[in-house]
C-alpha cells in the first residue's frame, strides 16, 4: 500500500496546489479511550480536527507524522496505527459524514448521517482562558457531557460531534470509555496536502452498512487471507503489514491468530450502534 501511495504522489501535488491558498484552522485533541470496555486500560492518542473552508477532517495525528516520514524517507515507528485508524470527513454544518476505515491494504468508505440533539445547561467554567458552557446528549448508545466555547466560530467538534453554538473543546461519556480534550489550536496559512488522507478518499471502496459489516466479518474470519487477497496476488507467500511486520508461511498462523484476537477484543467503538459482534 505504501508503494501505491508513493506512485500517487504527483497527483497529490496537483491537489495540494488547488488547496494551497486556503487557510486551515487546526484543533489538536487529546483522546483517551478504552479499546476493551471490560478492562480498565486506557489508550491515549492525539487527533487533528482540520477545518479548511467548508471541509472538516478528523484523523489521528499518526497520519500527519507518517506523511512527513514518507516525504523524508524515514522508517515508520512500530507504534503507528495506520491500519486501524478511521478518517472522518464532512462539510461544515452537514450531518452527512464520510468515514474511511483502513483494513491494511483495503479502505472501506462508509457514508453515514449523524447528528446529536443537545440539551444546553447554564453551567459554565473557565479553561485555558476559554469560557466553556456545558451541554449533554444521548447518542450512539452512550450518554455524553460536552463543553463548548463560542470563542471559535465553528459549530464542530471531534469525531462526528457537532451542532452546538460553538466549538466542542471537551466531551466524554458517563462511563469514562471516551474522553476528548482540546490541547492546542493553530491557524495554518498554507497547509500542505496529506497523501494518506487524499489516498484514503481516492482509493476507498464505497460500501453500505451491511456491506461494511460483511467486510469486517470477512476480515476477522481470516485477516491474513483478506490482506493477501487485497494485494492482488493471492499466491504471494510473503507480504508486509502496515506496521512493518513481514508475513510468510512460517508465521502466518501466528499473525492470523494475533490479528483475530485484537479485532475481537478491541471492539468498543465511540458509536456503540456500530459495534460488530464477532463469533
Secondary structure by P-SEA (a helix, b strand, c coil): caaaaaaaaaaaaaaaaaacccccbbbbbbbbbbccccccbbbbbcccccccccbbbbbcaaaaaaaaaaaaccccccccccccbbbbbbcccccbbbbbbbcccbbbbbbbbbbbbbbbbcbbbbcccbbbbbbbbbcccbbbbbbbbccccccccccccccccccccccccccccbbbbbcbbbbbcbbbbbaaaaaaaaabbbbcaaaaaaaaaaaaacaaaaaaaaaccccccccccccccccccccaaaaaaaaaaaaaaaccccccccccccc
